[in-house]
Amino acid sequence: MVTEGGHLGEYDPSVRSALLAEAVHVVRAFGFAGAHVVIIGGLVPSLLVPEPGPGLEPHIGTQDLDLCLRVALVEGEVGHYERLEQTLKAAGFRPHPHSSWRWKGGVTHPLTVEFFCPLASGCAAGRLYRPGGVVGGKLSALVLSTGTLIDRDFVEQEVVVELPGGGGRTRQRLRVAGPAAYLAAKVDALRNRLKNKDAYDIVWMVESWPGGQAGLALVIRQSPIHTDPLFQQALVALAQEFADLDAAGARMYARFMSAPGVDLDQSARRASSAVKLLLAELAPARL
């Protein structure tokens, strides 16, 4: 049963700027380590496409901040994790009970920060990782099978925010998952958890990218991970999940967008068509 991320009614677009400000506050607090974390979650679409074209709705937003630690931190000493943990605690964050990879806090708006990392030696995807071994109550990261793609495919975006708690206006450069890595991570998430919003995030970016699917396909082909077998597997999975209106991804999108008077089949068909058009644009380069 879907407990969160099941329907667009759970999200409030008006708090998007407040959540971004909280996210900047966290990344700034990390100092040097902030250069080794990549934003991968629900903040990504609006950071990659801050102003959708005419007739396109802004992204619905998010409820948390997902960060993927880069290899430099994952393969480093446990001291890196300890410094991140100390910073989180100093900023008022505390770990969720029995979930050392999820920390909850926020200055003026509630924010949950979730930590992920690439595959680590001796640790499979879906497991928790911390150099030297996981310790109860100590910061750890959830291993992502697509983490190595994120480590290679990210962009830097500069944002201007009003820091929470009267901290004043600031400019901050954030490392954000590139569109190819983001799609791969979202497809992986869609297949491994019951969260309809994963399908929405995919379809929104596919439809809203400047230049449409052709524009997005061009950027993906230029990505350093485009020919990586792991990314190519993600494209195969994407095709399967949105193969037609009855495919799982298409139905998840329809359920997320459901509302009185909205035909579920029509919504699912829209999702399938949007993704298939992107894949058609990518097909010549993949043959």
C-alpha positions, 0 to 999 in steps of 0.5 A: 500500500502506498503511504506517501507520494501516492497522489498530487494532493499530498504536495503543496507547490507553495512551499517549494521555495521554502524547501529549497532554502532549507536545502541550501542551508543544509548544503552550506553547513556541510562546508567542503563536503557539500561539494561531494553531495549531489541532489537526486530527489524531488528538487531536481526537476524544478532545478533542471527546468526552473521555468517550464514553457507556455501551457506547462504546469510547474513541478508539484514539488517535494517533501524531502531532500535526497542527497547522493554522496559521491565516491570521494566520500564513500571511499573515504574515512569514517571521519567524513561521515562523522563530520556530516553527522556533527553538522546535521546535529548542529543544524538541529537534525536528528535521525529517524528511529531505526533509519540512520540514513534519514534525518529530520529537522529544518529551521522554519519548515520541516525537512527530511534529508535522506542519504544515498551512495553508489555501490560500495565494496561488499555492500549490495543495492538497498543495503545501508553503508558506512565506512567501517560498518553500520553503527546504530544511530550513526549516519549511514547511506542507502546504497543505490544501484544507479549511484555510479551513474549519478557520480558521473552525470551531474550539473551545477545550478546556481540558486538564489534563496532567502536563508531560513531563520532570517539568514539573509539572501545568498547565492549557492551552487548546487550539484544536481543529478543530470537528466540521464542519471536522474531518469535512471535513478527514477526508473530504478525507484519506480521498480523498487517501491510503491510511490506513484510520484516516481512516475510523475517525476519522469513524465513531468521532466520528459514533457517539460524539458526545453525543446520537448523530447527531442531536446531532452534526447540531445542532452541525454546523448551528450551525457557521459553515461549515455553508452554505459550499459547500466544506463542502457538497461535503465532505458530498457526498463523505462520502455517496459514501465511505459509500454502502453496504458496498462504498463505499471509506470503509466498506471502509477502516473494516472493514479498520481494525477487522478481527480474527479472527471479525469479519465485514468486511461487517458492519463495513462495513455498520455504518460506512455506516449510521452515516454515512448516519444523520448525513446523514439528520439533516442533510438537512432543513437542506440542502434 
